[in-house]
Amino acid sequence: MALSRVFISLLSLLSLSPVNAYDLGRKRDAVNATYKDPTADVEARVSDLLSRMTIEEKTAQLIQGDISNWINTTTNAFNYSGLVDNFATKAGQFYVGYPVLPSWISEGVRKAQEYVIQNTTLGIPAFVQTEGIHGVLVGNFTMFNSPIGYACSFDPDLVHKMGGVLAQEARALGINQLFAPLADLARELRYGRVEETFGEDPYLVGEMAYSYVKGVQGGGVSATVKHFAGFSMPEQGLNTGPVHGGERELRTTWLPPFKRAIIDAGAYSIMGAYHSYDGIPAIADYHMMTEILRGEWGYKFWLTSDAGATDRLCCAFKMCKCKPIDMEAVTMFALPAGNDVEMGGGSYNYKIIPQLVKSGKLDIEVVNTAVARQLRAKFELGLFENPFPGASPNETTSLVHTSKSVAISRQLDAESIVLLENHNKTLPLAKSANVAVIGPMADFMNLGDYVVYRSQYNPSNVTPLQGIRNASAGKVTYAKGCERWSNDQSGFEEAVKTASAADVAVVLVGTWSRDQQELWQGLNATTGEHVDVASLNLVGAMGPLVQAIIETGKPTIVVYQSGKPISEPWISNSSAALIQQFYPGEQGGNALADILFGDVNPSGKLSVSFPYDVGTLPVYYDYLNSGRSTDAGATLANGTLKFGHQYVLNTPQPLYEFGYGKSYSTFSYSDITLSQSTATATDTITASVSVTNTSPLDGKEVVQIYVQDLIASVVVPNKQLKAFKKVLVKAGETVKVEIPVKIEDWGLWDLKMEYVVEPGEFLVWAGSSSKDLRGNATLTVA
């Protein structure tokens, strides 16, 4: 009987796989291997599996595959030979982010994972990848607002909940890796991808990215922190352009949010970047990827290039021959530097790894190290035990786009909206008010980039017009006024007539992006990947439309729906109220109505500063000491020119600073104290402040703690956010807010490029924004 079972097993193996006798023997030998034992130590499993792999199998782990190689994304036809070919050379991970039915993805993933487990020699499961900055990139899954928006919530717990939703929805289709979050900083506002970031501040970005990673990975899906590192301040704001900066700036500003998301949160993967920093391409930067990331930080998982990024070494940076591409040069620049995996979209240069190893040009230990990093992540995530967590079609409907998920999307969107101006307490509106809704963003789903094709037409979407109609008990009228991309003012007459007949006008203008398919078709847009600008003003007829409605004399509430700050100071002064809603999610219209009618008291704070003009960039608040001298000029409302210096007719200060945002409530601060007056670098102190709601309306306040190093051995930022806490304060009540702050985070990179917390005095400020600081306490660091 035992012999019969063995014989049948061998026949089964032969029927399942086109492997030769050598591979069949290896497969048999691996049946009870250590790497298949879920109780074994992860390092032992990695070592065991690595020892069994051929150089070809190792190489295949380091190149990204694609579901379109075996699933026709137009017809859903299955191509078995394409599946076999893909996993022969691209076996470590594959991409599934296509605008197809969820069932197509789920079935395609299931077939792939079953194939690699059953029909390959060692049965190594794959990472299954798609985008995820504001929802899993699958049609009709729950869609959240853009990162630049939900960073304005200053609510890491809510972001963590969102991450849990994304993980649940991803796993329902067998997806186990999301390309998010970004730990990039919005330091260059002309850059098109500002909308994808969590804003300008390293601390806020780090906390948001940390919460995203924890939420997603807590649900059994790998996060991918991107784009490592220093990517988002390109020359002239042009996407993928060179970034100028030195070692101290890299370590002080750019790396802290990455370390928070990667090391503290335990991210299983990282994506590199397209740019060069200080003349070194990020994907070939040994110092950044190996000496800092792996050496100093101790990161043990894997890093992948961005799509097509490896080819840029030859074709953009001119470090090697482009046509035909020098695959050897690309591989030898990137892999030994620490770029473990090559994403698709390029020439698949890593396929020559076997011949480079056999010729002695590439050390096999470099390959082993890269493969081990990815295998380690697969073991830690539990892929070998559960390679396909996908649900059945019936089960999927109970896991995706649930009422709970949609409610979180609405809440996060509402908490992210920032009230910039509220002259004469125009807001909140009475629900009985007759409201004219006007503008090209009013009856339009203004989504950010990295949403699936035609997401704007999802039946569950709520536009601003729909949201206002849902909430209103009065009459709601609508006029578009103009197209977002045109100077044509022929619709103004109808818009003015509509506004004049109403009690109040809500005018929606801003920027717009494109979904993942339209973005690359050359269609008009004013933000998004590779959509960079020279101006932050409203485009075309939108500015004149706002002016025309204001001139009716009716109270005019202007809503910016955008992916970045808009520079129109005159609107701040002329409108009755001004609201910033960064690109919304599917519930954006309801969330906006919640704010307009007072069902939700605004509590959002700006994650990025607003400049008066593009010519005053940059305006991030944490500029280095000696910056931002201000002898400002201006053009006054009556046309008079007031001359100043720095700048002659403008100011280097922001129009709205980081952390700014009004509420329908008002808050006062008092009793700002520290738990101790002296501390060492290893201490954690508690900053305390009493916050009183001096209004008759319950509201939430974001208490922000900034630290100012009074004397330092190098030039440091004038102040830095080091903690924050969002608290509910009921009308007329006082809440004592206590926030822990780690002294070790107050350090600097000294003259020897060593991180130290220098002895001396520090001011600890508490306030409502980076400018509106209500008081301080002094701490002496011994």
Secondary structure as UniProt FT lines:
FT   HELIX           2..16
FT   HELIX           21..29
FT   TURN            30..32
FT   HELIX           34..36
FT   TURN            38..39
FT   HELIX           42..52
FT   HELIX           55..61
FT   STRAND          63..66
FT   HELIX           67..69
FT   TURN            73..75
FT   HELIX           80..89
FT   STRAND          93..95
FT   HELIX           102..119
FT   STRAND          127..131
FT   TURN            139..140
FT   HELIX           147..150
FT   HELIX           151..153
FT   HELIX           156..172
FT   TURN            173..174
FT   STRAND          177..179
FT   TURN            189..190
FT   HELIX           192..196
FT   HELIX           202..218
FT   TURN            219..220
FT   STRAND          222..228
FT   TURN            229..230
FT   HELIX           235..237
FT   TURN            239..240
FT   HELIX           247..249
FT   HELIX           250..254
FT   HELIX           255..259
FT   HELIX           260..264
FT   TURN            265..266
FT   STRAND          269..272
FT   STRAND          276..277
FT   TURN            278..279
FT   STRAND          280..281
FT   HELIX           282..284
FT   HELIX           287..296
FT   STRAND          302..304
FT   TURN            307..311
FT   HELIX           312..315
FT   TURN            322..325
FT   HELIX           327..334
FT   TURN            335..338
FT   STRAND          341..342
FT   HELIX           349..352
FT   HELIX           353..358
FT   TURN            359..360
FT   HELIX           364..381
FT   TURN            382..385
FT   HELIX           393..396
FT   TURN            397..399
FT   HELIX           403..416
FT   STRAND          418..422
FT   HELIX           423..425
FT   TURN            431..432
FT   STRAND          435..438
FT   TURN            440..443
FT   TURN            453..454
FT   HELIX           455..457
FT   TURN            459..460
FT   HELIX           464..471
FT   STRAND          476..479
FT   TURN            484..485
FT   TURN            490..491
FT   HELIX           492..500
FT   STRAND          504..510
FT   TURN            516..517
FT   HELIX           518..520
FT   TURN            521..522
FT   TURN            529..530
FT   TURN            540..541
FT   HELIX           542..550
FT   TURN            551..552
FT   STRAND          556..562
FT   HELIX           569..574
FT   STRAND          577..582
FT   TURN            586..587
FT   HELIX           588..596
FT   TURN            597..598
FT   HELIX           614..616
FT   TURN            625..626
FT   STRAND          634..635
FT   TURN            637..638
FT   STRAND          641..642
FT   TURN            648..649
FT   TURN            658..659
FT   STRAND          667..674
FT   STRAND          678..679
FT   TURN            681..682
FT   STRAND          684..693
FT   STRAND          699..709
FT   STRAND          720..729
FT   TURN            731..732
FT   STRAND          734..742
FT   HELIX           743..746
FT   STRAND          748..749
FT   TURN            751..752
FT   STRAND          755..756
FT   STRAND          760..767
FT   STRAND          773..781
//
